[in-house]
Amino acid sequence: MTREKQTRSEQREAARAKAKELREQHKKGEQRKRLALQFGVGGALVAVMALVAFALISGANKEVVVPKNMMFNDGIKIGTNLEAFTADYTPAPGKAGANVPNIQIYLDYQCPVCQAFELPNASQIESWVKSGTATVEIHPISFLDGRGSPNEYSSRAANAAICVAENSPNSFFKFSGLLFKKQPVEGTAGPDNNALFETAKEAGVLNEAEIKDCIDEKRYGTWISDITTKALNENVPGTQYKLEGTPFVMINNQVFKTEVNSDFFSPARFAQFLQSYVVN
């Protein structure tokens, strides 16, 4: 059967109908794309929200690793022969038994003023403690990250010190002193973790592999953050004092202060302060 030729009017109507059909198909295609995009974005948002929730829950449930040898108000105590007090060991009594003066130092290893106190006083404190004339408690805290320490040297150095305190406690006093001798210039990145480990080896630490892992994973980072917040916002335990900055130095819970600022760094002035607590 021969199909009749369409008139020009019929051709126009057919073209309009075809164009309308194509527009409808295109419109439906665009709707499908938008839905797919919405589902894709929605799925991505759900995935991101799930990851955030997981991270928050994981962070909340993450166990804070608490060091066992920082048992003197979150500090470590060093006694005769520069040996550390631990849960399993007590150094020999000093010359006056348990009544020797106890030096307490709150410090930040990135703090230049702490270094200014440490370097001139280190040798006499070492002599007093080694001979049993005094004990010393060292309380590392960390509040200078992000200011003087672009790569968080303040908390990394504190963590390294605690790693040594936990795994080679009798090396702690020497390691702490070396950190101040090698203190980076304020505002610089500071030694990396490998350099901190090399300093630990220089201090003669035992258990090197464990200390290396501890430094690299920043094992005590959360604990350091927690005790720093506590130290800066609460009274020093057993006292009515709050930290006015670092170094914060006491003997038997009495704050070391001087009328002249420069005297604070004087070994002779600090020795005079200590003498008033020596039992003869």
C-alpha positions in Angstrom: 0.0 0.0 0.0 1.4 3.3 -1.1 1.7 5.9 1.8 0.1 9.3 0.8 2.5 12.2 0.8 2.0 14.6 3.7 0.9 18.0 3.1 3.0 20.9 4.2 0.8 21.6 7.1 0.9 17.9 8.2 4.7 18.0 8.0 4.8 21.0 10.2 2.5 19.3 12.8 4.6 16.2 12.7 7.8 18.2 13.2 6.2 20.0 16.2 5.2 16.6 17.7 8.7 15.2 17.2 10.2 18.2 18.8 7.9 18.0 21.7 8.7 14.3 22.2 12.5 15.1 22.1 12.0 17.9 24.7 10.1 15.6 27.0 12.8 12.9 26.7 15.5 15.5 27.4 13.6 16.8 30.4 13.2 13.3 31.8 17.0 12.7 31.2 17.9 15.9 33.1 15.6 14.8 36.0 17.3 11.5 36.2 20.7 13.2 36.2 19.7 15.5 39.0 18.3 12.7 41.0 21.5 10.7 40.5 23.6 13.7 41.5 21.5 14.3 44.6 21.7 10.7 45.6 25.5 10.8 44.9 26.0 14.0 46.9 23.7 12.7 49.6 25.5 9.5 49.8 28.8 11.3 50.0 27.5 13.5 52.8 26.3 10.5 54.6 29.7 8.8 54.2 31.5 11.9 55.4 29.1 12.2 58.4 29.7 8.6 59.2 33.4 9.1 59.1 33.2 12.2 61.3 31.0 10.3 63.8 33.4 7.4 63.8 36.3 9.7 64.4 34.6 11.4 67.2 33.5 8.1 68.8 36.9 6.7 68.3 38.5 9.8 69.9 36.1 9.7 72.7 36.8 6.0 73.3 40.5 6.2 72.8 42.3 5.2 75.9 44.6 7.8 77.4 47.9 6.2 78.1 48.9 7.2 81.6 52.6 7.0 82.6 53.2 5.1 85.8 56.4 6.9 86.9 55.0 10.4 86.7 53.4 9.7 90.1 54.3 12.9 92.0 51.4 15.2 91.0 52.1 14.3 87.3 55.9 14.7 87.8 58.8 12.4 88.3 60.9 12.6 91.4 64.7 12.1 91.3 66.7 11.2 94.4 70.2 10.1 95.5 72.6 9.2 92.7 70.1 10.7 90.3 67.9 7.6 90.5 64.2 8.0 89.9 61.5 7.1 92.4 59.3 4.5 90.7 56.5 2.1 91.8 59.2 -0.6 92.2 62.2 1.4 93.5 63.0 4.1 96.0 66.5 5.6 96.0 68.6 5.6 99.1 67.6 8.2 101.7 69.5 11.5 101.6 71.7 12.9 104.3 68.7 13.8 106.5 66.7 10.8 105.6 63.3 11.7 104.2 63.5 15.3 105.4 65.7 16.7 102.6 64.2 19.6 100.8 62.2 18.7 97.7 62.7 21.0 94.7 59.6 21.2 92.4 60.0 22.5 88.8 57.2 23.0 86.3 58.7 23.5 82.9 58.2 23.6 79.2 61.1 22.3 77.1 60.4 25.1 74.5 60.4 27.9 77.1 63.5 30.2 76.8 63.0 31.4 80.4 63.1 27.8 81.6 66.4 27.4 79.9 67.6 30.6 81.5 66.9 29.1 84.9 68.1 25.6 84.0 71.5 26.2 82.5 73.1 28.2 85.4 71.4 26.1 88.1 71.7 22.6 86.6 75.1 21.7 88.0 74.3 22.6 91.6 70.9 20.9 91.5 72.6 17.8 90.1 75.2 17.9 92.9 72.5 18.3 95.6 70.4 15.5 94.3 73.2 13.2 93.5 74.6 13.5 97.0 71.2 13.2 98.7 71.1 16.8 99.9 67.9 17.4 98.1 65.4 15.7 95.8 63.9 17.2 92.7 60.5 16.8 91.0 60.3 17.7 87.4 56.9 18.4 85.9 57.0 18.7 82.1 54.0 20.5 80.6 53.3 21.7 77.1 51.6 25.0 76.2 53.9 26.5 73.6 52.8 24.4 70.6 51.7 26.6 67.7 53.5 29.7 69.0 57.2 29.0 69.3 56.8 25.5 67.9 55.4 25.2 64.4 55.7 21.4 64.5 54.6 20.9 68.1 58.1 20.7 69.5 56.8 21.6 73.0 54.6 18.5 73.3 56.9 16.2 71.4 59.8 17.1 73.7 57.6 16.5 76.8 56.4 13.2 75.3 60.0 12.2 74.7 60.9 13.0 78.3 58.1 10.9 79.6 59.1 8.0 77.2 62.5 8.1 78.9 60.9 8.4 82.4 58.9 5.2 81.7 61.5 3.1 80.0 64.8 4.3 81.4 63.9 6.4 84.5 67.4 6.7 85.8 68.3 8.5 82.5 65.6 11.1 82.9 67.6 13.7 84.7 70.3 13.7 82.2 68.0 13.7 79.2 65.9 16.6 80.6 69.1 18.6 81.0 70.2 17.8 77.4 66.8 19.0 76.1 67.6 22.4 77.5 71.1 22.4 76.2 69.8 21.7 72.8 66.7 23.8 73.0 65.8 25.2 69.6 65.5 29.0 69.0 62.0 30.1 69.8 59.9 30.4 66.6 61.7 27.6 64.8 60.5 24.0 64.1 62.8 22.3 66.6 64.5 18.9 66.4 62.5 16.2 64.8 61.7 12.9 66.5 64.8 11.2 65.2 66.9 13.9 66.8 65.0 13.6 70.1 65.8 9.8 70.0 69.5 10.6 69.3 69.5 12.8 72.4 67.9 10.0 74.4 70.8 7.7 73.3 73.2 10.4 74.3 71.7 10.3 77.8 72.5 6.6 77.9 69.0 5.3 77.9 68.1 1.6 78.2 65.3 0.0 76.1 66.1 2.1 73.1 63.7 0.3 70.7 60.7 0.9 73.0 61.7 4.6 73.5 62.0 5.1 69.8 58.5 3.7 69.2 57.2 5.8 72.1 58.6 9.0 70.7 57.5 8.3 67.1 53.9 7.5 68.0 53.7 10.3 70.6 52.4 7.8 73.0 51.7 10.2 75.9 50.4 13.2 73.8 46.8 13.1 75.1 47.9 12.7 78.7 50.3 15.7 78.3 47.5 17.8 76.9 45.3 16.8 79.8 47.8 17.5 82.6 48.8 20.8 81.0 45.2 22.0 81.0 45.0 20.9 84.6 48.2 22.6 85.6 47.3 25.9 84.1 43.8 26.0 85.5 44.0 24.4 89.0 46.1 25.1 92.1 49.3 23.2 92.4 48.3 20.2 94.5 48.8 20.8 98.2 49.1 24.6 97.7 47.1 27.7 97.1 49.4 28.6 94.2 48.6 28.7 90.5 51.2 28.5 87.8 52.2 32.1 86.9 54.2 30.8 83.9 57.2 28.6 83.4 59.5 27.9 85.0 57.4 27.6 88.2 59.9 26.7 91.0 59.1 25.7 94.5 60.8 24.0 97.5 58.6 22.0 99.8 55.5 23.7 98.2 56.9 27.2 98.8 57.3 29.4 95.7 60.8 30.7 94.8 60.4 34.4 94.1 62.9 37.2 94.0 62.5 41.0 94.2 64.9 41.5 91.4 64.1 39.6 88.3 67.7 38.8 87.4 68.2 37.2 90.8 65.7 34.4 89.8 68.4 33.0 87.6 71.2 33.3 90.1 72.6 30.0 91.4 73.7 31.8 94.6 70.2 33.2 95.3 68.6 29.8 94.6 71.1 28.1 96.9 70.3 30.6 99.6 66.6 29.7 99.2 67.3 26.0 99.4 69.5 26.4 102.5 66.5 27.6 104.6 65.0 24.1 104.1 68.1 22.0 104.8 67.8 20.1 108.1 71.1 20.3 109.9 
